[in-house]
Amino acid sequence: MGTSDRVRVGLAGLGRFGKLHAAVLGELANVELVAVCDPQATEVAAMLGRHEQARGFASFETMLDEADLDAVFIVSPEPLHTDQVLAALARGIPTFVEKPLAMTAVDGERVAAAAVEAGVPLQVGFVLRFDTQHALLKSQIARGELGQIVSLRAKRNASKAWFPDYGDRAHSVYETSIHDIDLLLWYAGSPVMRVQAVERHLSGLRYPDGCWALVEFASGAVGILETSWLVPDGAPANVITPTWRGTIDAEIEVVGVAGTGRIRLLDAPLSLWSAGFTAAPETGLWPEVGGSIGGALREEDAHFIDRVRRGAPESIASVADAAMGLRIAEAIVQSAASGTAVEIDPQA
Ligand SMILES: NC(=O)c1ccc[n+]([C@@H]2O[C@H](COP(=O)([O-])OP(=O)(O)OC[C@H]3O[C@@H](n4cnc5c(N)ncnc54)[C@H](O)[C@@H]3O)[C@@H](O)[C@H]2O)c1
């Protein structure tokens, strides 16, 4: 980083979400997107057209070795995260990785331990922790406004049209519910002891179209998680980026002895109607206005860059919770496959 505050960043994975991170990184003060990487040469060429100062790479390791990076963003497909994070940490490079941190609990623990050993910031892309509404609910809970937490109910159903892209790539618990598992850990402030889940296969793809789970926290709180890829194409679109359109029908409700908090993603006050298209754009997560991406995604990336500048180990998005979340995700998948409850030993 030298004497200036300038942070040289590399970005791996230039798909739907990598393009959003690139747009944010291109606008953050004193951040220079110096390298981008994707095995698809067309994606690299398109990105270099927008970020002329950057170098393009097909190989992640080559980018790490040749681009003199202060930080790297990993926005590649889920099964690649563990190896890519370990490769970056082994070189002492502060690392942001999109969710999930890994695809197994063991790999999650390995990566979390590697970050501690490397002594550089690691952050997992739990963007909802940076969303104003979700953060406000957290501060109400932390102030005791809801009293002792009794139940937490979360739903994250996504467009059926997206399922072919994900149905052979990652179980929905790792893809969508992982956000809610992280929120439940954040809000409940307690480890999970027991999980019972069911899933349903309707489309014939490798992973189920939907999965439902009951999770019991050590505190006594009860969590209910629902996720499916069954939102019909006619639903109002709330994701309307230039490269990505569809619906995330998500809700979370936290009930305590003294109060209730609830967030509904589809309750946005803005509606856009045109012939054949109805949208209710979500404006908190990654709104695009005049070519700039704002909202929680920008806050999340800025938080990570700030940690890189300060070498700060602590983060709003806890790596320990991300690793614990993977243990819960794994238990949900095991329970759905076996039809029996799965116990989790938080000390193990
Ligand atoms: N936080 C959120 O709300 C959110 C939302 C969407 C996606 N995501 C996450 O972002 C990540 C990417 O998802 P996406 O929807 O952009 O996927 P995508 O399929 O649109 O893009 C993935 C890109 O990675 C590239 N890639 C493949 N192998 C690579 C490698 N070895 N090195 C570098 N790049 C490689 C692919 O060619 C592709 O361009 C996933 O982890 C996903 O879960 C997070």
The ligand as an SDF file (V2000), in Angstrom:
LIG
                    3D

 44 48  0  0  0  0  0  0  0  0999 V2000
  -24.3700  -11.7850   -1.4560 N   0  0  0  0  0  0  0  0  0  0  0  0
  -25.3440  -12.0050   -2.3350 C   0  0  0  0  0  0  0  0  0  0  0  0
  -26.4810  -11.6220   -2.1120 O   0  0  0  0  0  0  0  0  0  0  0  0
  -25.0270  -12.7320   -3.6110 C   0  0  0  0  0  0  0  0  0  0  0  0
  -25.8800  -12.6350   -4.7150 C   0  0  0  0  0  0  0  0  0  0  0  0
  -25.5280  -13.3190   -5.8860 C   0  0  0  0  0  0  0  0  0  0  0  0
  -24.3860  -14.0940   -5.9360 C   0  0  0  0  0  0  0  0  0  0  0  0
  -23.5990  -14.1760   -4.8280 N   0  0  0  0  0  0  0  0  0  0  0  0
  -22.3950  -15.0340   -4.8110 C   0  0  0  0  0  0  0  0  0  0  0  0
  -21.4580  -14.5470   -5.7490 O   0  0  0  0  0  0  0  0  0  0  0  0
  -20.7130  -15.6370   -6.2910 C   0  0  0  0  0  0  0  0  0  0  0  0
  -20.8120  -15.6050   -7.8080 C   0  0  0  0  0  0  0  0  0  0  0  0
  -22.1670  -15.7490   -8.1760 O   0  0  0  0  0  0  0  0  0  0  0  0
  -22.6990  -15.2420   -9.5980 P   0  0  0  0  0  0  0  0  0  0  0  0
  -24.1750  -15.2670   -9.5170 O   0  0  0  0  0  0  0  0  0  0  0  0
  -22.0000  -13.9910   -9.9970 O   0  0  0  0  0  0  0  0  0  0  0  0
  -22.2000  -16.4290  -10.5340 O   0  0  0  0  0  0  0  0  0  0  0  0
  -21.9420  -16.4100  -12.1150 P   0  0  0  0  0  0  0  0  0  0  0  0
  -22.0520  -17.8210  -12.5550 O   0  0  0  0  0  0  0  0  0  0  0  0
  -22.8100  -15.3670  -12.7650 O   0  0  0  0  0  0  0  0  0  0  0  0
  -20.4300  -15.9110  -12.2250 O   0  0  0  0  0  0  0  0  0  0  0  0
  -19.3310  -16.6730  -11.8050 C   0  0  0  0  0  0  0  0  0  0  0  0
  -18.1280  -16.2630  -12.6570 C   0  0  0  0  0  0  0  0  0  0  0  0
  -16.9660  -16.9080  -12.1110 O   0  0  0  0  0  0  0  0  0  0  0  0
  -16.1830  -17.3210  -13.2090 C   0  0  0  0  0  0  0  0  0  0  0  0
  -15.2120  -18.3530  -12.8160 N   0  0  0  0  0  0  0  0  0  0  0  0
  -15.2800  -19.7130  -12.9920 C   0  0  0  0  0  0  0  0  0  0  0  0
  -14.1400  -20.3010  -12.5440 N   0  0  0  0  0  0  0  0  0  0  0  0
  -13.3440  -19.2930  -12.0820 C   0  0  0  0  0  0  0  0  0  0  0  0
  -12.0410  -19.2660  -11.5190 C   0  0  0  0  0  0  0  0  0  0  0  0
  -11.3220  -20.3970  -11.3240 N   0  0  0  0  0  0  0  0  0  0  0  0
  -11.5150  -18.0630  -11.1600 N   0  0  0  0  0  0  0  0  0  0  0  0
  -12.2170  -16.9150  -11.3420 C   0  0  0  0  0  0  0  0  0  0  0  0
  -13.4630  -16.8930  -11.8850 N   0  0  0  0  0  0  0  0  0  0  0  0
  -14.0190  -18.0690  -12.2360 C   0  0  0  0  0  0  0  0  0  0  0  0
  -17.1870  -17.7880  -14.2390 C   0  0  0  0  0  0  0  0  0  0  0  0
  -16.6070  -17.8640  -15.5380 O   0  0  0  0  0  0  0  0  0  0  0  0
  -18.2460  -16.7030  -14.1150 C   0  0  0  0  0  0  0  0  0  0  0  0
  -17.9710  -15.6080  -14.9640 O   0  0  0  0  0  0  0  0  0  0  0  0
  -21.3080  -16.8990   -5.6580 C   0  0  0  0  0  0  0  0  0  0  0  0
  -20.5580  -17.2520   -4.5200 O   0  0  0  0  0  0  0  0  0  0  0  0
  -22.6950  -16.4580   -5.2420 C   0  0  0  0  0  0  0  0  0  0  0  0
  -23.2100  -17.2260   -4.1630 O   0  0  0  0  0  0  0  0  0  0  0  0
  -23.8790  -13.5020   -3.6840 C   0  0  0  0  0  0  0  0  0  0  0  0
  1  2  1  0
  2  3  2  0
  2  4  1  0
  4  5  1  0
  4 44  2  0
  5  6  2  0
  6  7  1  0
  7  8  2  0
  8  9  1  0
  8 44  1  0
  9 10  1  0
  9 42  1  0
 10 11  1  0
 11 12  1  0
 11 40  1  0
 12 13  1  0
 13 14  1  0
 14 15  2  0
 14 16  1  0
 14 17  1  0
 17 18  1  0
 18 19  2  0
 18 20  1  0
 18 21  1  0
 21 22  1  0
 22 23  1  0
 23 24  1  0
 23 38  1  0
 24 25  1  0
 25 26  1  0
 25 36  1  0
 26 27  1  0
 26 35  1  0
 27 28  2  0
 28 29  1  0
 29 30  1  0
 29 35  2  0
 30 31  1  0
 30 32  2  0
 32 33  1  0
 33 34  2  0
 34 35  1  0
 36 37  1  0
 36 38  1  0
 38 39  1  0
 40 41  1  0
 40 42  1  0
 42 43  1  0
M  CHG  2   8   1  16  -1
M  END
$$$$
